[in-house]
Amino acid sequence: MYRVALDISQAKPEQVIYIDDREMFVEVARGLGITGITHASYEATKKSLEALGLSLSN
C-alpha cells in the first residue's frame, strides 16, 4: 500500500509524513524510510508536526 502510494504520488519516502493512530502501520511506514507519527491526540500530533517544521492553524 505504501509503495503504491509513493509510486502514484511520485514522492520519495523522505518527502512523506505518515500519521496513523495504529503504531503497527506507522512502523511499517518507517521501515520504508517514511517519517511516521503515531497519533494519540491533536496536541501531540501538532507538536510532532511542528518539530518537523510544519504548523497547523487552529
C-alpha positions in Angstrom: 0.0 0.0 0.0 2.7 2.5 1.0 4.9 1.7 -2.1 1.9 2.1 -4.4 1.1 5.5 -2.8 4.7 6.6 -3.3 4.7 5.4 -6.9 1.4 7.1 -7.7 2.4 10.4 -6.0 6.0 10.1 -7.4 7.2 11.1 -4.0 10.4 9.9 -2.3 9.9 8.4 1.2 11.9 11.2 2.8 9.3 13.7 1.4 6.4 12.0 3.1 4.9 12.1 6.6 2.5 9.3 7.6 0.1 9.8 10.5 -1.9 7.0 12.0 -3.2 6.0 15.4 -2.1 2.4 14.9 1.6 2.0 15.8 1.9 -1.1 13.6 1.2 0.9 10.4 3.4 3.7 11.4 6.3 1.3 12.0 5.8 -0.2 8.5 5.9 3.2 7.0 9.1 4.0 9.0 10.6 0.8 7.7 10.3 2.2 4.2 12.0 5.4 5.1 8.8 7.4 5.6 8.6 9.7 8.6 5.9 8.3 10.9 3.8 9.9 13.6 1.6 7.9 15.9 -1.5 10.0 16.6 -2.6 10.0 20.2 -4.1 13.4 20.5 -4.4 16.6 18.4 -1.9 18.4 20.6 0.7 15.6 20.5 0.4 15.3 16.7 0.6 19.1 16.3 3.8 19.2 18.3 5.3 16.3 16.3 4.5 18.2 13.1 5.9 21.4 14.5 9.1 19.6 15.3 9.3 18.7 11.6 8.9 22.4 10.7 5.2 22.3 9.9 2.5 24.2 11.6 -1.3 23.9 11.9 -3.7 26.8 12.2 -6.5 26.3 14.7 
